[in-house]
Amino acid sequence: MAEFAAKNRDYFNNEAAQYNGKFEKTIQAIMEEIQQRLDWIGVDWASDTSSSDGESSAAASSAAKPSSEKKTVRLLDYACGTGLVSRALAPYLTQSIGVDVSENMVQVYNTGAENQGIPTSEMRAIAGDLLDPANADPESLSSPELYDFDIAAVGLGFHHFEDPGFAAKQLSKRLKSGGVLFIIDFLPHAGHGHGHGHGGKEAHGAVHTVKHLGFSEQDVKTMFEEAGCGEGFEYVVVGKGIVFRKQDGEREEMKRSVFMARGRKA
């Protein structure tokens, strides 16, 4: 694992236990924004997108269809954290697999899925790193199940990646032809205080986990095209932005403008 990725792992290992509690409102707001754009994301979902009750697709539809007739729709949730993207899309998928460098975040993700009664065959996370150029195809992430996804997503993770262009290419390799690369991140901004655990006094170890101060539409378009996922590319700004609530010891609440981008693998 590269040094910068190790810094992120260590920081988020320390944050994992309290992460959902600290950022509950922010997480919920982003989940709602995702669910409002299901058609725009462009995946042929496994179930009716008019439903968003949080059940997994298989749980919601098992009585309606024999398993042999179910449409298979699989998500790779990279830098999954505690499972924000997986939970937002769960009703419309047959399987979510999260990957994160933080073992403790993976544990929180898996505990949450277990507590909801979701079997590991439908939702689970594993610890791993796809972004080390020195080990771009790690044996621990080489299972055939970790390829041919319908959608690969990163929720608020690209600004933590040392080389986001390389990250896009790595995720593209895991998509099937016609699969969708989908990311959520910040618009360009000044300063490192940007919330989800890193704001306020700027300090502590969090500032050292941030590599990029947001991404413009052209930045993302170039990354997607170079990764082979430029077909139908779109970049939309989430209208009301995201507010990160003041935590103990922080100076003030902070608002960040957020975008969503998606493109299809040729």
N, C-alpha and C positions, 0 to 999 in steps of 0.2 A: 504494500500500500504506500502510495506517495505521501510525502510529509504533510502536504496541505490537506489531503483527505483524512489523515490521521488526526489533525487538529479538529476537523469537523466531527469525526467519530468521538473524540474525547469530550468535546463540548456537549454534544447531543446525548451522549451517555449520561452525563451529569444532569441534563435537563429533562430526561424522559419521564421520570416518575411524576413530575408536576406539570408537564407540558399541556395536557388536555385541560386541566383545571385553570391554568393561567390564561389560556387563549381560547376558551370555550366559545365566546361570542364571535371572535374572528374566524375560527374554524367553521362555525355554523354559517356565517355570512358567505364565506367562499363556497361552501357546499351548495348553498342556495343559488349562487351565481352559476355554478356549473350546471345544476339541474334545470335552470332556465334556458340553457343553450344546448340542450341535447340534440336537437335537429341540426343546429349549426355545426356541432362537432363532426357530424357526418358519418357516424358508425351506424350500421344496420343492427340496431340493438336487439337483444333477445326477447324483450317484452315491451308492452305498450308504454310509450314514454309519457302517457298521461298519468301514470302511477308513480309516486315518489315517497312511498311509506317506509323506505329503508330496508325492506326485506330483500334478501338475495333473490335473483330471478328464479333460481331453481326451487327455492322454498315457496315462492309465490305461484308458480305455475305447475308444480309437480302433479297436482290432481287433474290439471286440465289436459296435459299432453303426456303420452308415453315417452319415456326417456329417449327412445330411438328417433323421435320426431323433433326433439328440441334443437333449436338453432344454437350453435356454440359461438359464444362471443367472449373473448378472453382479453384481460387487461394486464399489462406489465406496469405496475406503479413503482417507478424508480425514484430513489430518495424518498421513499414512502412515508417516513416518519411514523406517526401513530395511525395513519391510514385515512387521511382526509379525502383524497381522490377516490380511493377504493370504496369508502362509505358512501360518497356522493353518487357513485355510479352503480353500486351494488344491485339495485332493483332491475337493472337493465343488462346484467352480465350473467354468464354462467360460471366464470372463474376470474378471480383476482389474485395475482401473485405480486407481492411487494418485495422490493429489494432495498436495503439500506446499509450503509457502512456502520451504523450504530446498532450494536447488539441489543442495547436496552430499548431503543425505539422499536425494534423488531419484536421484542418481548411484549411491549405495550400493545402494539398492533395485534398480535396473536391472542393476547388475553381479551382484548375487546371483541374480536370475532368469536372467540369461544363463549364469552358471556352473552352474546346475542344468539347463541345456538347455531352458529354457522359452521358447518363441517370444514375441515382443512382442505378437502377436495375442492371447495368453492372459494375459500379465502384464507390465505396464509402469507406470511412474510418470512424471508430468509436474509441472513446477514451476508453481504458481499459487496464487491467493488468492481464495476465494469469500466472504470474511468482511469485506470493506471496504464499508461502507454507501454510500460515495461511488461505488463501482463494483461493484455487486452482481451484475452479469451481464457479467463481463469477456469481451472478444472472444476471448481466448486459450483460454477454457474454454466456448466456445459451440457446439462441434461436436455434432451430433445424437447421436454416440456417448457423450457425457457426460451423457445423460439416460436415463430409463426403466430405472434399475437395479432389481434385485430386492432388494438390500440395500445400505444406506449405513452405514458403520461408522467409529467413531473410537476408537482404542485409546490411552487415557491422554493425550488431547489437550484435552478440554473445559476443564480447569483453566487452560490456556494461552490460552483464547479471551477476548477482551475482553467480548464479549456472547454468552454461550452460547445464549441464547434465539434470537437472530438466527441463530446457527450452525445450530440445529435446523431453523429455517424454511428456510434455504438448502439444507440437505441434503434436506429433504422435497421441495423443488422438483425434485430430481434423481431421485427415486424414481418408479417406475411405481405406478399404483393397486394397492394390496395389498402393496406393497413394505415392507420392514422397516427401521426405524431402530434401530441397535444401538450402544451405547456401553459402554465400560469406563472407570471412573475411581475416584477416591478418595472414601471417606466423609468427612464433615466432620472436620477435625482442627485442632489448634493449630500455628501456626508454619509457616514456609515450607520447612524442610528436609524434602524429601519424596522424595528419591531420583531415579532415572533421570537422574543427572547433577547434581542440585541440592542434595544433602544436606550433611552434615558441617558445615563452617564457615559455612554459609548464604551463602555469600557469592558473591563473584565475580559474574559477570553473570547467573547462573542465577536468583537471586531475583527479578530484574526481568522474567523471562519468565512468572511465575506470577501469575494474576489472581484465582483463587478457591481457597479452602482446602477443597475437597471439596464434595459435593452430597448433600443428603438425598433420601429417596425422594420427598417432596413437591416439592422443587425440580425434580427430573427429570420427574416426572409432569406438572407444570405446563408445562414446556418442551415436552414431547412433545405434549400436548394442544393447546397454542397453535400448534404447527407442523403440526397435522393428522395426527399420528401416535400418537394416544392409544388407538386400538383394540387391545384385548388387552394393554394395558400391564402389564409386570411388572418388578420391581426385585429382584434377589437379591444377597445379600452372599456373596462368595467366602469359604468357611469358614475357611481357614487364613491368609488374607491373603498379602501379598507381602513378602518380605525383600529389601531393597536392601543388597548387600554393601558393606563398607567399602572405599573407594578411597584411594589415596595422599593423605595430608594430611587425611583426614576422621577425626572423633572416634570414631565407632562405627557398627555396623550399624543399620539403621532398618527398622522394620516398619510397613507401612501397610495398613489395611483397604480392600479393593477391592470395588466392586459392578459388576454388569452389569445393563443395562436394555435392554428392547426394547419396541417398539410398532409397530403396523401403520398404514400410510397408508390412509385410507378411499378 
